Amino acid sequence: MQETNRTEISTLGEFGLIKHLTENIRLKNSSTRYGVGDDCAVMEYPAGKQVLVTNDLLMEGIHFDLTYVPMKHLGYKAAMVNLSDIYAMNGTPRQMVVSIALGKRFCVEDMEAFYDGLKMACEAHEVDIVGGDTTSSLTGLAISITCIGEADKDKVVYRNGAKETDLICVSGDLGAAYMGLQLLEREKAVFNQQLQEAHRNENSKTAEGLYEAQPDFSGKEYLLERQLKPEARRDIVQALSAANIRPTSMIDISDGLSSELLHICTQSGVGCRIYEEHIPLDYQTAVMAEELNMNVTTCALNGGEDYELLFTVPIADHEKVSQIKDIKIIGHITKADLGYALISRDGQEFGLKAQGWNPLKG
């Protein structure tokens, strides 16, 4: 947390902090009639539009670790997590409500950094921050964000629309965010071990030097960016619209490719076949997986936090979807009784299992 030029939050109070963080917000969307400053925000959507609402709760120690996550990056990522859900419905995000519970170890400058990241994400995607709440916490930082969006009634895409013979497509590449997390966790473990040794040897100068030292992440920048600064794929939604392609089903990849694909299949009542050789991987992801002695395909299937879009399209759109940059066809939808399978590079068939992120798993 910020130590120099520290301004205690108690000097501003709850309403003073909210005013301080939001007073320079300028509204961009015509559907936002009134934003921060009253008991409720006021929105008005035009006829023919359906309103999309999503919420995510991020808890310190569960969803993020402030040992290595800067507050500005945390604000940016917290926004992107929600924006991605709106895009996964083939919608356009318009408004955001932000609530934060924080302890006394945080200062005004920490919250400024968080809001800098949050506002950067919202400005890039033309989203209005219209309200929220702040309160105290005895158990760490908690962030709850609600995002509101819109979509034409006939263009909303659900998870339950996949049909037999549909093509299974994914944007970007997979597994890099998970590899970035493994890299950060490894360096944290090394740091903690060195710090314990310094304290055991009663060497305060060595301990101080550790706090000043920075790990060498050269050649792994992409992995860190994917973990700390993910990007919601508005560009993919826009490209599909421009190509006159309406996905039959869609979901964002927050919990891992296998888990998300099984959501689509179970809700659509279908099976699937995906092909290992077609799963998109970045070079840094493959190198890091080898360095950590991990199977890169397993990382891509189960890692999560990629915030790419997984969707299905009719086979008739094969040529059109193949021409869109950064989209890869990785398989096809089958009859339900054929189950869910991964076809390996050597032609073997393996059953897909939902082994992605599950915060409530025992």
HELIX and SHEET records of a PDB file:
HELIX    1   1 ILE A    9  THR A   11  5                                   3    
HELIX    2   2 GLY A   13  THR A   22  1                                  10    
HELIX    3   3 MET A   71  TYR A   87  1                                  17    
HELIX    4   4 VAL A  108  ALA A  124  1                                  17    
HELIX    5   5 ALA A  176  ARG A  200  1                                  25    
HELIX    6   6 SER A  204  GLU A  212  1                                   9    
HELIX    7   7 GLU A  221  LEU A  228  1                                   8    
HELIX    8   8 ARG A  234  ALA A  242  1                                   9    
HELIX    9   9 LEU A  257  SER A  268  1                                  12    
HELIX   10  10 GLU A  276  HIS A  278  5                                   3    
HELIX   11  11 TYR A  283  GLU A  291  1                                   9    
HELIX   12  12 VAL A  296  ASN A  302  1                                   7    
HELIX   13  13 ILE A  315  ASP A  317  5                                   3    
HELIX   14  14 HIS A  318  SER A  322  1                                   5    
HELIX   15  15 ALA A  336  LEU A  338  5                                   3    
SHEET    1   A 2 THR A  32  TYR A  34  0                                        
SHEET    2   A 2 VAL A  42  MET A  43 -1                                        
SHEET    1   B 4 LYS A  49  MET A  59  0                                        
SHEET    2   B 4 ALA A 142  ASP A 152 -1                                        
SHEET    3   B 4 THR A  92  LEU A 102 -1                                        
SHEET    4   B 4 ASP A 128  SER A 136  1                                        
SHEET    1   C 7 SER A 249  ASP A 252  0                                        
SHEET    2   C 7 LEU A 309  VAL A 313 -1                                        
SHEET    3   C 7 LEU A 167  SER A 171 -1                                        
SHEET    4   C 7 ILE A 327  THR A 334 -1                                        
SHEET    5   C 7 GLY A 271  TYR A 275 -1                                        
SHEET    6   C 7 TYR A 340  ILE A 343  1                                        
SHEET    7   C 7 GLU A 349  GLY A 351 -1                                        
END                                                                             
